Amino acid sequence: MTSVRSIKYLSLAAAIFSTVANAAPQIAVLDFELNDITSLPNTPAEIIRTSGMAPLLIQALSRSGTYQIAFVDAATQKAANASFGYLFRFHDLAADLGRQQGADWVLVSQHSKPSFLFSYLWVYLIDVKQRAAVARYDIELKGSHQKVTQHGIDTLAGKIRATLAADSVKWFVVATGTKKAAE
């Protein structure tokens, strides 16, 4: 009897491990909103720069092959975003949008520009199941040229990957009850 029971437990463990290993998290990356509070706000160059940030982030997150990107088209995002900053402030509604797109996670972002010399990427990582933010990232960009933007996006992607990796370890521990194997 014990060998049959052992085989059942091993089969269950194998199923859990394969699910954990094969389940690539789906991330919805929403377009960055430009929050330009300089004396000459929303210049065409800054609008173009900000509109290119989400594609750069998608590219940076996709490089590892660990995540799948849940596509959210501009019209769907605009319909869900009642006004500027709405999804950025109301994480439950951002989670609902992510759920509609089949995502496990949603990234809601603003590009805040208080000066011509520097700006910030403000990003929330929203857990769709919890309908809440689980992390906030603030990345300072000194300058406005492409190299600075790319470096900031790569730094942001690294922080997001670290958060999601830590979450995967927690999920593994909960699913298996084995803290030792997850470390």
C-alpha positions in Angstrom: 0.0 0.0 0.0 2.8 2.4 0.8 4.4 2.1 -2.6 1.0 2.8 -4.3 0.6 5.8 -2.1 4.2 6.9 -2.8 3.5 6.7 -6.6 0.4 8.8 -6.2 2.3 11.5 -4.3 5.1 11.4 -6.8 2.6 11.7 -9.7 0.9 14.7 -8.0 4.3 16.3 -7.3 5.3 15.8 -11.0 2.0 17.4 -12.1 2.6 20.4 -9.8 6.2 20.8 -10.9 5.3 20.6 -14.6 2.5 23.1 -14.2 4.8 25.5 -12.3 7.6 25.1 -14.9 5.3 25.4 -18.0 3.0 28.1 -16.9 4.5 31.3 -18.4 3.0 34.3 -16.7 1.0 36.6 -18.9 1.8 40.3 -18.5 -0.3 43.1 -19.9 1.9 46.2 -20.4 -0.3 49.2 -20.7 0.9 52.3 -22.6 2.7 54.9 -20.5 0.8 58.1 -19.7 2.8 61.3 -20.1 2.5 63.5 -17.0 4.5 66.5 -18.3 4.4 69.4 -15.8 7.2 71.4 -17.3 6.6 75.0 -18.5 6.3 73.7 -22.1 4.3 70.5 -21.6 3.5 67.7 -24.0 5.9 68.6 -26.9 5.6 66.3 -29.9 9.1 64.9 -29.1 8.1 64.0 -25.6 4.8 62.4 -26.7 6.7 60.2 -29.2 9.3 59.3 -26.6 6.7 58.3 -24.1 4.6 56.3 -26.6 7.7 54.3 -27.4 8.3 53.2 -23.8 5.7 50.4 -23.6 7.1 48.7 -26.7 10.6 49.0 -25.3 9.4 47.4 -22.0 7.6 44.6 -23.8 10.8 43.9 -25.7 12.9 44.0 -22.6 10.6 41.6 -20.7 10.3 39.3 -23.7 14.1 38.8 -24.0 14.2 36.3 -21.2 11.5 34.1 -22.8 10.0 33.7 -19.3 6.9 35.8 -19.8 4.2 36.0 -22.4 2.8 39.4 -23.3 -1.0 39.9 -23.2 -1.8 42.4 -25.9 -4.0 45.4 -24.9 -4.9 47.6 -27.9 -5.0 51.3 -27.5 -8.8 51.5 -28.0 -9.4 48.9 -25.2 -7.1 50.7 -22.8 -8.6 54.1 -23.6 -12.1 52.7 -23.0 -11.1 51.4 -19.6 -9.2 54.5 -18.6 -12.0 57.0 -17.8 -9.6 59.9 -17.5 -5.9 60.6 -17.1 -4.4 58.4 -14.4 -7.6 56.5 -13.7 -6.1 53.0 -14.2 -2.9 54.2 -12.5 -4.8 55.1 -9.4 -7.5 52.3 -9.4 -5.6 49.1 -9.4 -8.7 46.9 -9.2 -10.0 48.3 -12.5 -6.6 47.8 -14.1 -6.7 44.2 -12.9 -10.2 43.8 -14.5 -8.7 45.0 -17.8 -5.9 42.5 -17.4 -8.3 39.7 -16.7 -10.3 40.5 -19.8 -7.1 40.2 -21.8 -6.1 36.9 -20.1 -3.2 38.4 -18.1 -1.9 37.3 -14.7 -0.2 40.7 -14.2 -0.7 44.2 -15.4 1.9 47.0 -15.6 0.3 50.5 -15.3 2.8 53.3 -15.9 3.3 57.0 -16.0 6.2 59.0 -17.4 6.3 62.0 -15.0 8.3 65.0 -16.3 8.8 67.7 -13.7 11.8 69.2 -15.5 13.6 69.4 -18.8 16.6 67.8 -17.2 15.1 64.7 -15.7 11.9 62.6 -15.5 10.6 59.5 -13.8 9.0 56.2 -14.8 6.4 55.4 -12.2 5.1 51.9 -12.5 2.7 49.6 -10.6 2.8 45.8 -10.9 -0.8 44.7 -10.4 -1.7 41.1 -9.5 -4.8 40.3 -11.4 -6.0 37.7 -9.0 -5.6 39.9 -5.9 -6.8 43.0 -7.9 -4.1 45.0 -6.1 -0.6 46.4 -6.7 2.1 44.2 -5.3 5.0 46.4 -6.3 5.8 50.0 -7.3 8.9 51.0 -9.2 10.3 54.5 -9.5 13.1 54.9 -12.1 14.8 58.3 -12.6 15.8 59.3 -16.1 18.5 62.0 -16.3 18.2 63.4 -19.8 15.8 62.7 -22.6 17.9 60.9 -25.3 17.2 57.4 -26.5 20.1 55.8 -24.6 18.8 57.2 -21.2 15.3 55.9 -22.0 16.6 52.5 -23.0 18.7 52.2 -19.9 15.8 53.2 -17.7 13.4 50.7 -19.3 16.0 47.9 -19.0 16.5 48.8 -15.3 12.7 48.7 -14.8 12.4 45.3 -16.6 15.1 43.9 -14.3 13.2 45.0 -11.2 10.0 43.6 -12.6 11.7 40.2 -13.4 13.1 40.1 -9.8 9.7 40.7 -8.3 8.0 38.1 -10.4 10.8 35.6 -9.7 10.4 36.1 -6.0 6.6 35.6 -6.4 7.3 32.4 -8.4 9.4 31.1 -5.5 6.6 31.9 -3.0 4.0 30.1 -5.3 6.3 27.1 -5.6 6.6 26.9 -1.8 2.9 27.2 -1.3 2.2 24.6 -4.1 4.7 22.0 -2.9 5.0 22.8 0.8 8.8 22.5 0.3 10.8 25.6 1.3 14.1 23.9 0.9 13.6 23.1 -2.8 12.6 26.6 -3.6 15.7 28.3 -2.1 
